[in-house]
């Protein structure tokens, strides 16, 4: 070996005694670390650290979601973390430390919700319903806002992949009213995520039909969107405005909703109020232009009278 050319000696150092490359060795070590941390979740004394480490490094651990779902007792431990916070939601007594800990658990649930192998079993087990008490809170302190935002992140991970079955499940729950509440009173970031969720629901044909089936549902969504537009005129947010305009554009695809928008679309979307805000966003400007075209087209009289 001592007489081997330098190039071959160098190549030999790239593999360990088992013939594995450093990348494979590191991957194995990371997986072993993840497996140990997942086991630690079932030990109350080790759980807090395990939650922190797994939530920080979840992007490094390949297939962490199936590991979490299939490991004995792990999902029960995560749900235990969630329900243990319920008593401090009302009256509001949530501390920053409690919020951080449960949000680490929620980050792991988001990991499960976003993985193709575990997404549907996550829904079938109705795990999202455990998060709804968090979305139902109205306290604006930082711990509560962080809790709502992280909970919305789990729902956002579910809707990010276009799947009618996911939308159908969410519509069978109270997700629309809960998102509308956050859109009214949350921070800018929470409002953005909640509006994104409503947007993704609307983009599915089942979701659009659901919202536009009754006047009550349509005007509940329309009122919140209009209030947000009015607030953005004073404090613009291009990212949030983009999702709002996309919601309006999708609503205009429904004849009855489009007819209602002719009278209810905020004037600030019709004039130059947001020209500066959208100057750099070509896509959103196109959406707004199409929306205005849709609501300006001659009214089509629908069979049965149409309208709400």
RODO-2510 file (C-alpha; in nm, 4 decimals, decimal comma):
residues 308
     n   res          X          Y          Z
     1     x     0,0000     0,0000     0,0000
     2     x     0,2904     0,2341     0,0769
     3     x     0,4038     0,2205    -0,2868
     4     x     0,0649     0,3025    -0,4350
     5     x     0,0427     0,6183    -0,6440
     6     x    -0,0815     0,9226    -0,4474
     7     x    -0,4073     0,9319    -0,6456
     8     x    -0,4953     0,5768    -0,5375
     9     x    -0,3989     0,6457    -0,1771
    10     x    -0,6281     0,9483    -0,1780
    11     x    -0,9101     0,7444    -0,3247
    12     x    -0,8673     0,4816    -0,0573
    13     x    -0,9217     0,7378     0,2176
    14     x    -1,2621     0,8244     0,0764
    15     x    -1,4062     0,4968     0,2062
    16     x    -1,4216     0,3465     0,5494
    17     x    -1,3487    -0,0144     0,6398
    18     x    -1,6961    -0,1227     0,5227
    19     x    -1,6487     0,0289     0,1783
    20     x    -1,9017     0,3078     0,2414
    21     x    -1,8436     0,6618     0,1241
    22     x    -1,8300     0,9476     0,3810
    23     x    -2,1689     1,0709     0,2591
    24     x    -2,3254     0,7303     0,3256
    25     x    -2,1565     0,7078     0,6660
    26     x    -2,2831     1,0529     0,7638
    27     x    -2,6325     0,9611     0,6465
    28     x    -2,6270     0,6467     0,8604
    29     x    -2,5090     0,8445     1,1608
    30     x    -2,7814     1,1038     1,1124
    31     x    -3,0427     0,8305     1,0881
    32     x    -2,9146     0,6656     1,4044
    33     x    -2,9292     1,0024     1,5762
    34     x    -3,2857     1,0586     1,4535
    35     x    -3,3925     0,7124     1,5692
    36     x    -3,2528     0,7745     1,9158
    37     x    -3,4230     1,1134     1,9418
    38     x    -3,7543     0,9614     1,8321
    39     x    -3,7150     0,6981     2,1043
    40     x    -3,6427     0,9785     2,3523
    41     x    -3,9841     1,1336     2,2739
    42     x    -4,1483     0,8542     2,4718
    43     x    -3,9374     0,9319     2,7786
    44     x    -4,0905     1,2302     2,9643
    45     x    -3,7502     1,3216     3,1079
    46     x    -3,5848     1,3350     2,7635
    47     x    -3,8791     1,4587     2,5572
    48     x    -3,8203     1,8328     2,5732
    49     x    -3,4659     1,8056     2,4377
    50     x    -3,5731     1,5509     2,1765
    51     x    -3,8497     1,7843     2,0541
    52     x    -3,6022     2,0701     2,0250
    53     x    -3,3338     1,8709     1,8431
    54     x    -3,5730     1,6993     1,6028
    55     x    -3,7551     2,0208     1,5148
    56     x    -3,4236     2,2011     1,4496
    57     x    -3,2766     1,9217     1,2399
    58     x    -3,5888     1,7765     1,0753
    59     x    -3,4709     1,8824     0,7292
    60     x    -3,1519     1,6796     0,7783
    61     x    -3,3266     1,3584     0,8737
    62     x    -3,4477     1,1823     0,5609
    63     x    -3,7819     1,0054     0,6011
    64     x    -3,8294     1,1400     0,9512
    65     x    -4,2076     1,1533     0,8950
    66     x    -4,2554     0,7760     0,8447
    67     x    -4,0239     0,7144     1,1391
    68     x    -4,2359     0,9393     1,3611
    69     x    -4,5614     0,7855     1,2425
    70     x    -4,4576     0,4211     1,2673
    71     x    -4,2572     0,4318     1,5899
    72     x    -4,4518     0,2943     1,8852
    73     x    -4,5954     0,5649     2,1103
    74     x    -4,4434     0,8598     1,9229
    75     x    -4,7612     1,0182     1,7849
    76     x    -4,9300     0,9683     2,1206
    77     x    -4,6408     1,1549     2,2847
    78     x    -4,6765     1,4448     2,0384
    79     x    -5,0523     1,4624     2,0946
    80     x    -4,9912     1,4552     2,4691
    81     x    -4,7752     1,7659     2,4290
    82     x    -5,0580     1,9368     2,2411
    83     x    -5,3465     1,8558     2,4741
    84     x    -5,1385     1,9441     2,7802
    85     x    -5,1553     2,3082     2,6663
    86     x    -5,5344     2,3239     2,6416
    87     x    -5,5886     2,4290     3,0058
    88     x    -5,3777     2,7462     2,9613
    89     x    -5,5599     2,8633     2,6484
    90     x    -5,8570     3,0065     2,8386
    91     x    -5,8140     3,2024     3,0512
    92     x    -5,4933     3,2833     2,8634
    93     x    -5,1898     3,1804     3,0669
    94     x    -4,9550     3,0420     2,8009
    95     x    -4,5892     3,1135     2,8767
    96     x    -4,3167     3,1584     2,6132
    97     x    -4,1499     2,8345     2,7282
    98     x    -4,4749     2,6389     2,6951
    99     x    -4,5385     2,7911     2,3521
   100     x    -4,1903     2,7049     2,2280
   101     x    -4,2185     2,3467     2,3479
   102     x    -4,5575     2,2753     2,1922
   103     x    -4,4510     2,4501     1,8712
   104     x    -4,1578     2,2092     1,8460
   105     x    -4,4129     1,9268     1,8622
   106     x    -4,6233     2,1021     1,5969
   107     x    -4,3169     2,1308     1,3718
   108     x    -4,2861     1,7526     1,3808
   109     x    -4,6557     1,7173     1,2969
   110     x    -4,5963     1,9472     1,0003
   111     x    -4,3228     1,7108     0,8899
   112     x    -4,5726     1,4216     0,8987
   113     x    -4,8416     1,6286     0,7236
   114     x    -4,6133     1,7201     0,4344
   115     x    -4,4718     1,3727     0,3611
   116     x    -4,6488     1,1797     0,0818
   117     x    -4,6264     0,8523     0,2726
   118     x    -4,7912     0,9847     0,5889
   119     x    -5,0174     1,2703     0,4711
   120     x    -5,3359     1,0695     0,4212
   121     x    -5,3019     0,8539     0,7344
   122     x    -5,2424     1,1801     0,9230
   123     x    -5,5777     1,3025     0,7912
   124     x    -5,7559     0,9718     0,8439
   125     x    -5,6576     0,9875     1,2104
   126     x    -5,8092     1,3394     1,2251
   127     x    -5,4887     1,4762     1,3786
   128     x    -5,5530     1,8328     1,2466
   129     x    -5,8558     1,8613     1,4754
   130     x    -5,6232     1,8644     1,7767
   131     x    -5,4832     2,1960     1,6472
   132     x    -5,8144     2,3765     1,6117
   133     x    -5,8322     2,4941     1,9757
   134     x    -5,5072     2,6835     1,9085
   135     x    -5,6549     2,8494     1,5989
   136     x    -5,9624     2,9435     1,7990
   137     x    -5,7656     3,1656     2,0372
   138     x    -5,7780     3,5441     2,0112
   139     x    -5,5045     3,6529     2,2531
   140     x    -5,2503     3,8634     2,0627
   141     x    -4,9500     3,8041     2,2871
   142     x    -4,6379     3,6585     2,1286
   143     x    -4,6722     3,3035     2,2698
   144     x    -5,0269     3,2744     2,1342
   145     x    -4,9359     3,4258     1,7991
   146     x    -4,6466     3,1814     1,7598
   147     x    -4,8815     2,8964     1,8506
   148     x    -5,1395     2,9994     1,5886
   149     x    -4,8758     3,0537     1,3213
   150     x    -4,7153     2,7134     1,3749
   151     x    -5,0566     2,5439     1,3763
   152     x    -5,1427     2,7155     1,0482
   153     x    -4,8136     2,5835     0,9124
   154     x    -4,9368     2,2280     0,9635
   155     x    -5,2599     2,2983     0,7721
   156     x    -5,0623     2,4857     0,5082
   157     x    -4,8422     2,1794     0,4561
   158     x    -5,1543     1,9717     0,3937
   159     x    -5,3017     2,2043     0,1295
   160     x    -4,9728     2,2823    -0,0438
   161     x    -5,0085     1,9618    -0,2448
   162     x    -5,3205     1,9850    -0,4617
   163     x    -5,5391     1,7008    -0,3363
   164     x    -5,9191     1,7107    -0,3437
   165     x    -5,9364     1,4518    -0,0650
   166     x    -5,7429     1,6834     0,1650
   167     x    -5,9695     1,9766     0,0745
   168     x    -6,2783     1,7631     0,1298
   169     x    -6,1583     1,6648     0,4758
   170     x    -6,0822     2,0242     0,5758
   171     x    -6,4207     2,1450     0,4507
   172     x    -6,5879     1,8865     0,6738
   173     x    -6,4307     2,0691     0,9688
   174     x    -6,4351     2,4323     1,0860
   175     x    -6,1216     2,5336     0,8966
   176     x    -6,2819     2,8196     0,6977
   177     x    -6,4178     3,0106     1,0014
   178     x    -6,0919     2,9511     1,1885
   179     x    -5,8836     3,0860     0,8984
   180     x    -6,1157     3,3851     0,8612
   181     x    -6,0698     3,4658     1,2284
   182     x    -5,6911     3,4654     1,1906
   183     x    -5,7191     3,6744     0,8724
   184     x    -5,9021     3,9347     1,0790
   185     x    -5,6915     3,9499     1,3938
   186     x    -5,3558     3,7763     1,3379
   187     x    -5,0122     3,9169     1,2652
   188     x    -4,9185     3,9846     0,9041
   189     x    -4,7456     3,6473     0,8762
   190     x    -5,0381     3,4567     1,0286
   191     x    -5,2810     3,6417     0,8029
   192     x    -5,0676     3,5485     0,5031
   193     x    -5,0626     3,1767     0,5879
   194     x    -5,4361     3,1705     0,6689
   195     x    -5,5172     3,3493     0,3410
   196     x    -5,2944     3,1048     0,1538
   197     x    -5,4953     2,8157     0,3019
   198     x    -5,8244     2,9754     0,1938
   199     x    -5,6737     3,0386    -0,1499
   200     x    -5,5732     2,6731    -0,1898
   201     x    -5,9210     2,5615    -0,0821
   202     x    -6,0796     2,7957    -0,3362
   203     x    -5,8503     2,6751    -0,6154
   204     x    -5,9982     2,3278    -0,5777
   205     x    -6,3347     2,2941    -0,7541
   206     x    -6,4859     2,1325    -0,4445
   207     x    -6,3687     2,4259    -0,2316
   208     x    -6,4998     2,6907    -0,4705
   209     x    -6,8376     2,5182    -0,4891
   210     x    -6,8501     2,4943    -0,1095
   211     x    -6,7806     2,8644    -0,0554
   212     x    -7,0234     2,9752    -0,3261
   213     x    -7,3101     2,7408    -0,2359
   214     x    -7,4693     2,9892     0,0044
   215     x    -7,4704     3,3664     0,0336
   216     x    -7,3692     3,3350     0,3989
   217     x    -7,0440     3,1563     0,3149
   218     x    -6,9584     3,3804     0,0225
   219     x    -7,0187     3,7045     0,2098
   220     x    -6,8327     3,5766     0,5185
   221     x    -6,5225     3,5291     0,3023
   222     x    -6,5858     3,8453     0,1006
   223     x    -6,6248     4,0637     0,4099
   224     x    -6,2955     3,9485     0,5591
   225     x    -6,1107     3,9925     0,2281
   226     x    -6,2547     4,3444     0,1889
   227     x    -6,1511     4,4400     0,5427
   228     x    -5,8002     4,3160     0,4737
   229     x    -5,7799     4,5210     0,1548
   230     x    -5,8816     4,8325     0,3488
   231     x    -5,6138     4,7632     0,6113
   232     x    -5,3470     4,7057     0,3448
   233     x    -5,4198     5,0456     0,1925
   234     x    -5,2709     5,1952     0,5098
   235     x    -5,0004     4,9341     0,5689
   236     x    -4,9182     4,7545     0,2396
   237     x    -4,7896     4,3973     0,2264
   238     x    -4,7267     4,2742    -0,1299
   239     x    -4,7152     3,9108    -0,0202
   240     x    -5,0497     3,9241     0,1604
   241     x    -5,2109     4,1308    -0,1140
   242     x    -5,1058     3,8697    -0,3695
   243     x    -5,3000     3,5956    -0,1892
   244     x    -5,6045     3,8212    -0,1435
   245     x    -5,6187     3,9070    -0,5137
   246     x    -5,5811     3,5404    -0,6074
   247     x    -5,8758     3,4564    -0,3790
   248     x    -6,0892     3,7233    -0,5458
   249     x    -5,9870     3,6064    -0,8931
   250     x    -6,0826     3,2480    -0,8121
   251     x    -6,4174     3,3603    -0,6671
   252     x    -6,4866     3,5405    -0,9944
   253     x    -6,4740     3,2024    -1,1726
   254     x    -6,8086     3,1217    -1,0119
   255     x    -7,0944     3,3008    -1,1955
   256     x    -7,2952     3,3830    -0,8825
   257     x    -6,9896     3,5026    -0,6938
   258     x    -6,8737     3,7076    -0,9928
   259     x    -7,2147     3,8719    -1,0090
   260     x    -7,1920     3,9609    -0,6394
   261     x    -6,8360     4,0938    -0,6801
   262     x    -6,9566     4,3521    -0,9314
   263     x    -7,1008     4,5399    -0,6351
   264     x    -6,8844     4,4220    -0,3465
   265     x    -6,5282     4,4254    -0,4864
   266     x    -6,3376     4,6941    -0,2927
   267     x    -6,2932     5,0189    -0,4846
   268     x    -5,9269     5,0227    -0,3819
   269     x    -5,8675     4,7232    -0,6087
   270     x    -6,0298     4,9108    -0,8978
   271     x    -5,8327     5,2353    -0,8666
   272     x    -5,4594     5,3044    -0,8389
   273     x    -5,4301     5,2479    -0,4628
   274     x    -5,1966     4,9481    -0,4924
   275     x    -5,0083     5,0401    -0,8091
   276     x    -4,6863     5,1122    -0,6204
   277     x    -4,7226     4,8000    -0,4055
   278     x    -4,7562     4,5761    -0,7119
   279     x    -4,5080     4,7513    -0,9362
   280     x    -4,2537     4,4679    -0,9181
   281     x    -4,5062     4,1823    -0,9162
   282     x    -4,6014     4,1064    -1,2754
   283     x    -4,8010     3,7939    -1,1887
   284     x    -5,0251     3,9643    -0,9328
   285     x    -5,0812     4,2594    -1,1664
   286     x    -5,2029     4,0148    -1,4316
   287     x    -5,4337     3,8493    -1,1789
   288     x    -5,5794     4,1852    -1,0794
   289     x    -5,6270     4,2844    -1,4424
   290     x    -5,8114     3,9581    -1,5142
   291     x    -6,0238     4,0013    -1,2015
   292     x    -6,1322     4,3483    -1,3117
   293     x    -6,2113     4,2181    -1,6584
   294     x    -6,4220     3,9380    -1,5098
   295     x    -6,6341     4,1666    -1,2938
   296     x    -6,6779     4,4217    -1,5721
   297     x    -6,8118     4,1711    -1,8259
   298     x    -7,1853     4,1930    -1,8996
   299     x    -7,3948     4,0025    -1,6510
   300     x    -7,4952     3,6555    -1,7654
   301     x    -7,8497     3,5649    -1,6608
   302     x    -7,8265     3,2152    -1,5170
   303     x    -8,0916     2,9484    -1,5199
   304     x    -8,3079     2,9734    -1,2103
   305     x    -8,2385     3,3436    -1,1676
   306     x    -7,8791     3,3149    -1,0424
   307     x    -7,7280     3,5381    -0,7791
   308     x    -7,7215     3,4833    -0,4051
***
